[in-house]
Amino acid sequence: MPPEITSWDQAVQWAQGTGLSVAREGDGPIFAQRHRDQLPELAAPLVGVLQLYARDVPDLPFPDHTDLFQLLWCPNEHGEPWWGPCPITVWRRAAEVTEPLLAPPAPRLDDDWFARDYVPLPCGLFPESVIEYPDPCPVPAEHPHLCNLPVELAERIQRWDEQHEDLYWAALSAAPGTKVGANPRWIQAPQWPVCGCGRQMDHLLTIASDEFGPLGRWLPLEDWDDPRITKPRRIMDREAWAPHGIMLGDVGSLYLFTCTVDAERPLDGTMQCT
């Protein structure tokens, strides 16, 4: 807030022209804050989140003549459907990236907490293919297409799971963590977006706050002896939840979808948390 503003009336008038709100407790200092679901007026540098090459992830639906995928986002709070960082995807040719930035511009953050939760820690990625099966999550009868399994089979699996302490969900169903393609591991009810062409979009990738899931079923063998991961984890233990350190809501996940029929690869998605 400009230092020349010294009264409440001046602060309110100033805030009306900036898209911010002002608050104070009693006669204390006046604070300015951005609405959590409001976009900033000025363009802000995006943050790199994920980079994949076609040679490493051949199942990723690269458009023709591209072999490099990049996910970036604005590391501030945004409204529906993201309820957190606002992502964009870039499909390009690696050979055309001839002058990469040695020092990317620093992001502009609306809150200090966003630097902790939404700016990833530097880490390497070693893609690994796994076998998983669809989530037989309950689906309303009027929307059976939201389930990846026939309704009768999904009901049979649910009954079996109830008798075996959720073993299918924990060890066989959709793998947890950050993943490309296959089956979303929904935290809440399925939310499949529909493309403008009328086709249900395909799961592109998930960015997850928690990389390992229950029972250690999906924990890489190399990490079994890492006490930061295998001991009980607190919400503040940033690196113990995932190497990238991202925390979306209450250990949530960002689900991204695209239409593989459209060469432009339109992007849609949502964020869910507990």
N, C-alpha and C positions, 0 to 999 in steps of 0.2 A: 504494500500500500504506500502511495507517495507520502513522504514525510510532512508535506504541507497540510495534510488532512489531520485535523485535531479534534473534530467534534463528530458526534454520531450522525447528525443530519448531513454533514459533508460526506461521511463515509457511505451512507445510503445512496446519496446522489451519484457519487463516483462509481459505486458498484453497478448501478443501473445501466451504465454505458460500457461495462466491461464483461458482462455475463457472469460475474462472480456474485457471491453472497457475503454478507458481513455478519459477525457475531461477536458477542462479548458477555462476560459474566459480571453482573453488577456494574461497578464503575471501573472495572479493569480495562486492559488494553483491548483495542478493536482488532479483530482478526478477519482477514479475507480468505475465502476458500472457494474453489471451483466445485460446482455440482458434480457429483460422482458420475452421472450419466451424460455429461455435456462434453462435446468435443471442443478442444482448444481452438481459439480463433486463428492462431498462427500455426503454420506448418512446423512439424517437429521431426527431427531425424528418427527413422525407424531403427529397431534393434534386430540384429540377425539372431534367429532362433535355431534353424535347422538347415543344413545343406546336404544334398544327396546327389550322387552321380548315377547315371543309368547303369554303368558297369557294376555297381555295388548293389543296386536294388532293381533287378530286371523286371519285377512285377509291377513297379510303379508305372502308371499309365502316362508316359511321356508323350506329348504331342509330337508329330512328325518334325524331324530336323532339330530336335532339342535333346540334350543329354545332361542338363544340369538343373536341379530343382532347388529353389531357395524359399524358405518361409521367414518372413519378417513380421514384426508387429509394433504397434505404438504401445509403449509400456505404461499406459495410464488406464483409468477406469472408463469404460464405454458402456452404453446402454444395450438394449436388446438387439441382436441375439447373443452378444458376446459376454456381457456382464463381467468385463475384465479387459485384457489387452485386445486391441482390434487388429486382426491379422490380414496380410496379403500374401499371395503366392506369386512367384516369378519362375517361368520356364524359359531357359535360354541355352545357348551353345557355349560350352566351356571354352572352346577355342577363341571365341570372340571376347573373352574377358582378358584383355591384354594389359590393363593398367589397374589392378586391384588397389583399393585404398589401404595404405599401410596403417593409418590411424583413423578409423571411422569417427565421424562427429559424435559427440556425447549427446545422449537423449535429453530432452527437457521433461522433467518429472513434476507432476502436480502434487506429489506427496513423497516424502522420504521413504515411506514403507514400500513404494512401488519399485525402488531400486533393489530392494531385497527380494521381493516376490516375483517381479516381472522382468528383471534383467538377468539372463542366464549366466551361470558361471561357465568359464571356458572348459570344454571337455571334448574328448574324442568319441567317435561313434564307430562301433564295430557291428554292422548289421548281421543278424542271425535269423535264419528261417526256422519257424517252429510249426508244429502241427496243433491245430486247435479246432474246436467244434462250436457251432452257433449257440448263442445264449437262448435258452428256452423261456425267456422272461414272460410273465403274464401279459397278454395283449387283449384289449377290449374286443368283444365279438364283432363289433362293427368295423374294426380295423385289422383284420387278420394279416394283411400284407405287411404290417410292421414287424412281424416275426420272421426270422430266416428259416424257420422250420414249419412243416405242416402242423396245424393246430393239434391234431390227435397225437402226433409224436411228441410235441412240446409238452402236452399234458402228461404223457407217460414218463417223460424224463423228470418232470417236476415231482411226480409222485415218488419215483426212485430216489431223487435227491433228498426228499424229506425223510426217507427211511435210512439214508446214509450220511447224515450230517453235512449236507451241502457239498458232497465230494465232487460231483460233476461240475458245479460252479467253481470250486476252488482249484481243481486239478486238471480238468478236461476242457472246460468251456473256453470262451474268449480270453486270450492272454491279456493280462493287465499291462500297464505301463505305456510308454511312448511306442507307437507302432505304426506301420504303414499298411494300409489295405486290410483285407480280411474282415473280421467281425468286431464291431465296436463293443467294448465292455462297458455297457451302460451303468451309470450310478443310479439314475432314476429311470423313468419310463422312456422307451425309444422315441427319438425325435428325428425321423428321416425327412430331410427337406426334399422338395420337388423342383426340378429344373423348369425353366420357362417353356421348354419343349414338351412338358407334361410327363417326363420320365422321372422316376424316383432316382435321386442321385446316389453315387457310389461313395462308400467310405474311403476317403483319401488318406487321412492319418489322424492319430490322436496324440496330443501332448498331455501327459499325465503328471500329476504331482508326485505320485507314488509309483515306483518302478518295479516293485517286487511281488506284491499281492500276498495273500495268506499262505500259510504252510511252507513257504519257501519253494514251492513247486517251480516257479519261474525264475528263481535266483540263479545267475550264472555260477558254474562250479568254481570259478576263480574267486568269487566273493564269499564263499561259504565261511571262510575263516576271518572275515573282516568284522571286528567287534562293533564298528560304527553302524553296521547294517543289521547284524544278527541280534544285538541286544535290544531291549525295549526302546522305542524311539519317541521322543517328545516332538510336539509340533514345531518347536523352535530349533530342532536339530536339522538345519537346512540341508546339509550334504548327505545326511543319513537317509533321507526320503528318496533322493534322486541325485545323480552326479551333476545335473544341470542346475539344481537348487531352486527351480521354479515352484511356487506355491500358488495355485489357483483356488481362491476361496478357501473352503475347509477341505483340503486334500482333494481338490476337484480335478476334472479333466476337460480339455478343450477338444471337441470333435469337429473335424473339418470334412466336407464332402465336395465332390465335383461331378460333373457330367462328362463321361468319357466319349459321348457322341459328339459333343461340341468341341471343336478344335481350340476354342479360346479357354477351355477348362474353367468355367465359372466356379466361383467359390461360395459356399454357404456353410453354416454350422451353428453350433451352440456350445455353451459351457454348462456343465453339471457338477454339483458337489453334494456332499452329505448334509 
